[in-house]
Each structure stands twice: as C-alpha cells, then as structure tokens.
Amino acid sequence: MTRVSVDDKISDLSADSSRKMGEVLRDVLDTLPPNRIVTKILIDGKQVIDHAPASPLDSKQEVFHELEIRTADREIWALNGLDIVINAIERVQKSLIRAAELFREGDRKAEANQHFVRCVDGLERFVEALTITRTALKLDFNQIAIDGLRLSQVEQEFTQILKTVVELQERQDFIGVADIVEYELITNLYSWAVLLGQKRITLHSNA
C-alpha cells in the first residue's frame, strides 16, 4: 500500500508496480480544488520539490511508500501574501545584523553560528512565503522594476549570495560571512522589500 496525504487528509492506494510515481502524483494533483496551491511535495519523507508540482511529474521512480503534499489557500495568499513576505524580510534583516555582529567577535563564534541557524530558518520562511505569493498573484519578476532594477535580477543575486555564504561557512571564514551578510545580503533583502512594497501599492491602487 502507498500512503498519500494532502495536508491533514490521509488515504491509502493499492500498490501498482506498473504506475510510476509521476503518474500517481499527477492523479492526486488533479483532485485538488482550484483554490489550493502546492507548497511542498515529499516522497518517503524526502522533499523533492518546493512550491511547484511540475518537476517530479515525469519521474521514473516506481517504488515508494508515502506521498505527502502540502497546500495553501490561493485567495488568502493573494490578499495577504505581500504583507507576509515583507514582514518576513524585516524580521530576518534584524536577525542577520545581529549574527554579523557576533561573527566579528572572535570569542563568540559558537553563539554566532547558533544565531545564524535561526537566520537561515527566517530566510527559508521568506522564500516559502515569496514563492507561494508569486504563484497566487502570478507575479512576473521581469515586470516588477524600479529605476531599471528588475526583481528577477534581485532574485538571481539572492541565490548567488546564499551560495557564497555557504562556501564561506564551510571554510569557517566567519569575517567573510559577516561581510557578505552586512554588505550584500542585507542590501539584497532591502531591494526585495522596496520592489515588493511598490507592487503592493500598485495592487491596492487598482483594487
């Protein structure tokens, strides 16, 4: 038997070795109400994709025991998503500033790392809220811009900054982490807040 759960609803499917995981997943997704947005898909406890159902549909995996799908209400996120994202940015910015300060104090690296773990959690919440909101509002990041700066550029920079932070942490270059956080990541998050704030104003003025 294969256990399938969608949010808090659990059901069992009869095992069928001729059906690939992608086929089963497609059938489950087809039963979702139109107001639900897929936010996470896990197979046997392993997260295979965040916030979008497309990639795993063609998977050739045949043997699996548990499929978990998490969803969010499209209308709620369309109404409140930008507020949630901007609030998440403001909270994580404050935590990142404190983490950078701790990294610069040579005798507090353990505390700095612990604090930075909480920052990572905050960044993950920001990304999750951003992606759900992007889907709910059908935002085109290439079309959201101020003074020639497009949100798609900010997104690319964000990804590269996080990659650099991970590399510096692996090398235990804590001053480098502090520099990237203070001079690049905080600035990048500020750009997110400005551009998304402008989009929020535009949506409210058109409502």
C-alpha positions in Angstrom: 0.0 0.0 0.0 1.1 3.6 -0.7 0.0 6.2 1.8 -1.0 9.5 0.4 -1.6 12.6 2.5 -2.8 16.0 1.3 -2.5 18.4 4.3 -4.4 16.6 7.0 -6.2 14.1 4.8 -4.7 10.6 4.6 -5.6 7.8 2.2 -4.1 4.5 1.1 -3.6 3.5 -2.5 -3.2 -0.1 -3.7 0.3 -0.8 -4.8 0.6 -1.0 -8.6 4.1 -1.6 -9.9 3.1 -0.5 -13.4 2.5 3.0 -12.3 5.3 5.5 -11.9 5.5 8.0 -9.1 4.8 10.8 -11.5 1.6 9.2 -12.7 0.3 8.8 -9.1 1.3 12.3 -8.3 -0.5 13.7 -11.3 -3.7 11.9 -10.3 -3.5 13.3 -6.8 -2.8 16.9 -8.0 -5.8 16.6 -10.4 -8.1 16.1 -7.5 -7.0 19.3 -5.7 -9.6 22.1 -5.6 -8.6 25.1 -7.9 -8.1 27.4 -4.9 -5.2 25.3 -3.5 -1.5 26.0 -4.3 1.0 23.2 -3.9 3.7 24.4 -1.5 5.7 21.2 -0.8 5.9 17.6 -2.1 7.6 14.8 -0.1 8.2 11.2 -1.1 9.1 8.8 1.6 9.9 11.8 3.8 12.3 13.3 1.3 11.4 16.7 0.0 11.5 16.6 -3.8 10.3 20.0 -4.7 9.1 23.2 -3.1 6.0 25.2 -4.2 5.5 23.8 -7.7 4.2 20.5 -9.0 5.9 20.4 -12.4 9.3 18.8 -11.9 8.6 15.5 -10.3 5.7 14.6 -12.7 8.0 12.9 -15.1 10.0 11.0 -12.5 10.6 7.3 -13.4 10.6 6.3 -9.8 8.3 3.4 -9.3 8.7 2.1 -5.8 7.7 4.5 -3.0 5.6 4.1 0.1 4.5 7.6 1.2 3.5 10.7 -0.8 2.9 13.9 1.2 1.5 17.1 -0.4 1.1 20.4 1.4 -1.0 23.2 0.0 -2.1 26.7 0.8 -5.2 28.8 0.1 -4.7 30.8 -3.1 -7.2 33.6 -2.2 -5.7 34.2 1.3 -2.2 34.4 -0.2 -3.3 36.7 -3.0 -4.8 39.1 -0.4 -2.1 38.9 2.3 1.0 37.4 0.7 2.9 40.5 0.0 2.4 41.7 3.6 3.6 38.3 4.9 6.7 38.4 2.7 7.7 42.0 3.6 7.2 41.3 7.3 9.4 38.2 6.9 12.1 40.3 5.3 12.0 42.9 8.1 12.3 40.2 10.8 15.2 38.3 9.2 17.1 41.6 8.5 17.3 42.3 12.2 18.5 38.8 13.0 21.1 38.9 10.2 22.6 42.2 11.5 22.9 40.6 15.0 24.5 37.5 13.5 27.1 39.6 11.6 28.0 41.4 14.8 28.5 38.1 16.7 30.7 36.7 13.8 33.0 39.7 14.2 33.6 39.0 17.9 36.2 36.3 17.8 35.3 34.6 21.0 31.6 34.2 20.2 31.6 32.1 17.1 29.5 29.3 18.6 26.8 31.8 19.6 27.1 33.4 16.2 26.6 30.1 14.4 23.6 29.3 16.6 22.1 32.7 15.9 22.8 32.3 12.2 20.9 28.9 12.1 17.8 30.9 13.2 18.5 33.4 10.4 18.6 30.6 7.9 15.1 29.5 9.2 13.9 33.0 8.7 15.3 33.1 5.2 13.6 29.8 4.4 10.3 31.3 5.7 10.8 34.3 3.5 11.5 32.2 0.4 8.5 30.0 1.1 6.2 33.0 1.5 7.6 34.6 -1.5 7.1 31.6 -3.8 3.5 31.0 -2.6 2.7 34.7 -3.1 4.3 34.7 -6.5 2.1 31.8 -7.6 -1.0 33.2 -6.0 -0.6 36.6 -7.7 1.0 35.2 -10.9 3.8 37.7 -10.4 6.3 38.2 -13.3 9.6 39.2 -11.7 10.8 40.5 -15.0 7.9 43.1 -15.0 8.5 44.4 -11.4 11.1 47.0 -11.5 12.2 50.4 -10.2 14.9 52.6 -11.8 15.9 49.8 -14.1 16.3 47.2 -11.3 14.2 44.2 -12.0 13.0 41.7 -9.3 14.4 38.9 -11.5 17.9 40.4 -11.1 17.4 40.7 -7.3 16.3 37.0 -7.3 19.5 35.9 -9.1 21.7 38.0 -6.8 20.0 36.5 -3.8 20.7 32.9 -5.0 24.4 33.8 -5.6 24.8 35.5 -2.2 23.4 32.5 -0.4 25.8 30.2 -2.3 28.7 32.4 -1.3 27.6 32.4 2.3 27.5 28.6 2.4 31.0 28.4 0.8 32.4 30.8 3.4 30.8 29.0 6.3 32.3 25.7 5.0 35.7 27.3 5.1 34.9 28.8 8.5 35.6 32.3 7.2 33.3 34.0 9.7 34.5 37.5 8.9 33.8 36.8 5.3 30.3 35.7 6.3 29.8 38.9 8.3 30.9 41.0 5.3 28.6 39.2 2.9 25.7 39.5 5.3 26.2 43.2 6.1 27.2 44.5 2.6 25.3 42.2 0.2 22.6 40.1 1.8 21.0 42.9 3.8 21.1 45.2 0.8 19.5 42.5 -1.4 16.7 42.0 1.1 16.2 45.7 1.2 15.7 45.6 -2.6 13.1 42.9 -2.2 11.2 45.0 0.3 11.3 48.1 -1.9 10.2 46.4 -5.1 7.5 44.2 -3.4 6.3 47.2 -1.5 5.8 49.1 -4.7 4.0 46.2 -6.2 1.7 46.1 -3.1 0.9 49.8 -3.6 0.1 49.2 -7.2 -2.2 46.3 -6.4 -4.1 48.3 -3.7 -4.5 51.3 -6.0 -6.0 49.1 -8.7 -8.3 47.3 -6.3 
